[in-house]
Amino acid sequence: MNYYIDFDNTLYNTPVLADRMLKSIVDNARIQKNIEIFEECKSKFNNDIYDLAKYFSDKYSLDLQTMIKNLNDTILNSSDLVFEDSIPFLQKLKNANHNIFLLSFSKDTIKYQTSKILGSGLIDFFDAIYITSKPKYELDIKYENGIFIDDNPKDLLGLYSKSAQKVIRLRRKENKYSVQDINNTEIEEYINFNEIDL
């Protein structure tokens, strides 16, 4: 069977990484110029962390290369942000000889998303990785031959409309989408991977 699994907020705790990246920029400003930019940094964050680093580098004459290096180190050393149930689930799929594909949306650069995936330490579990800026339900995939696991209600409904063999919602607590109902009883819903029977 082909499993297509989302990355952010499904396998990996992305909001915690965002906090760490913001802290990296704030710490750089404090070390380089002895300035406090926490509130400003938080208010300016728009998902592209490298643009944010450049903004503060230009505004306060901070060394951009140092900031980028520290950001990359933060991203590439983030395997502890993989949810504790993710690896056992992926291992179970591997042991059962399923094909596992990472299907990840990114409106930022592919480099940033790739770095997150590398930093997670999960790359070896996947037969292929798809990073797309298009909706996941508009790709050249044989949806009817796949089981899709995601957290985003819009993606879940779109995947369901493509006649996917099965669509599973992972509705983790404190996920930004967890408060949204999708009102589709044919989309299976679980709080974590441990609840999913293969």
WORA-V435125 format. One record per pair of residues at least 24 apart in sequence whose C-alpha atoms are under 10 Angstrom apart, sorted by sequence separation. I is the first residue (numbers start at 1). GAP is how many residues later the second one is. If there is no record, write none. Layout:
BEGIN
i:gap
I:GAP
I:GAP
END
This chain:
BEGIN
i:gap
25:24
29:24
101:24
102:24
107:24
108:24
109:24
135:24
137:24
138:24
151:24
152:24
153:24
160:24
25:25
28:25
35:25
100:25
101:25
102:25
103:25
104:25
105:25
106:25
107:25
108:25
137:25
151:25
152:25
153:25
157:25
170:25
99:26
100:26
101:26
102:26
103:26
104:26
105:26
106:26
107:26
151:26
152:26
156:26
157:26
160:26
170:26
18:27
22:27
25:27
26:27
29:27
33:27
99:27
100:27
101:27
102:27
103:27
104:27
105:27
106:27
107:27
137:27
151:27
153:27
157:27
160:27
21:28
25:28
28:28
29:28
32:28
33:28
99:28
100:28
101:28
102:28
103:28
104:28
105:28
106:28
152:28
153:28
154:28
156:28
159:28
168:28
18:29
21:29
24:29
28:29
32:29
33:29
98:29
99:29
100:29
101:29
102:29
103:29
104:29
105:29
106:29
153:29
22:30
26:30
32:30
104:30
105:30
152:30
153:30
157:30
18:31
22:31
25:31
29:31
31:31
32:31
94:31
104:31
105:31
156:31
21:32
25:32
29:32
90:32
93:32
94:32
104:32
29:33
94:33
103:33
28:34
29:34
32:34
87:34
91:34
28:35
32:35
82:35
87:35
90:35
28:36
86:36
90:36
25:37
75:37
78:37
79:37
82:37
83:37
28:38
29:38
75:38
76:38
77:38
78:38
79:38
81:38
82:38
87:38
149:38
151:38
25:39
28:39
75:39
76:39
77:39
78:39
79:39
80:39
81:39
82:39
149:39
150:39
151:39
27:40
72:40
75:40
76:40
78:40
79:40
80:40
81:40
82:40
149:40
25:41
26:41
74:41
75:41
76:41
77:41
78:41
79:41
80:41
25:42
28:42
73:42
74:42
75:42
76:42
77:42
78:42
79:42
24:43
25:43
27:43
28:43
72:43
75:43
76:43
77:43
78:43
79:43
24:44
72:44
75:44
76:44
77:44
149:44
25:45
74:45
75:45
76:45
101:45
103:45
24:46
25:46
73:46
100:46
102:46
103:46
104:46
24:47
72:47
99:47
100:47
101:47
102:47
103:47
23:48
24:48
21:49
22:49
24:49
21:50
24:50
105:50
20:51
21:51
23:51
21:52
21:53
20:54
21:54
20:55
18:56
17:57
18:57
17:58
20:58
50:58
47:59
48:59
49:59
50:59
47:60
48:60
17:61
47:61
48:61
16:62
46:62
50:62
49:63
14:64
17:64
48:64
13:65
16:65
12:66
13:66
15:66
12:67
13:67
14:67
12:68
13:68
14:68
12:69
13:69
11:70
12:70
13:70
11:71
12:71
9:72
10:72
11:72
12:72
9:73
10:73
11:73
8:74
9:74
11:74
12:74
7:75
11:75
10:76
11:76
11:78
11:79
5:85
3:87
3:90
2:91
11:91
1:92
1:95
2:95
3:95
4:95
5:95
6:95
7:95
8:95
1:96
2:96
3:96
4:96
5:96
6:96
7:96
8:96
1:97
2:97
3:97
4:97
5:97
6:97
7:97
8:97
1:98
2:98
3:98
4:98
5:98
6:98
7:98
8:98
1:99
2:99
3:99
4:99
5:99
6:99
17:99
3:100
4:100
14:102
96:102
89:103
90:103
12:104
89:104
8:105
12:105
88:105
89:105
93:105
7:106
86:106
87:106
88:106
89:106
92:106
13:107
85:107
86:107
89:107
8:108
12:108
84:108
85:108
86:108
89:108
7:109
8:109
11:109
83:109
84:109
85:109
89:109
7:110
12:110
83:110
84:110
85:110
11:111
7:113
7:115
5:121
4:122
3:123
4:124
5:124
6:124
7:124
2:125
4:125
6:125
4:126
6:130
11:138
4:139
10:139
11:139
2:140
10:140
11:140
2:141
9:141
10:141
2:142
3:142
4:142
5:142
6:142
7:142
8:142
9:142
10:142
2:143
3:143
4:143
5:143
6:143
7:143
8:143
9:143
1:144
2:144
3:144
4:144
5:144
6:144
7:144
8:144
1:145
2:145
3:145
4:145
5:145
6:145
1:146
2:146
3:146
4:146
5:146
6:146
6:149
10:159
11:159
10:160
15:160
9:161
10:161
14:161
15:161
9:162
10:162
13:162
2:163
3:163
4:163
5:163
9:163
1:164
6:164
9:165
10:165
9:166
9:167
9:168
11:181
10:182
11:182
10:183
END
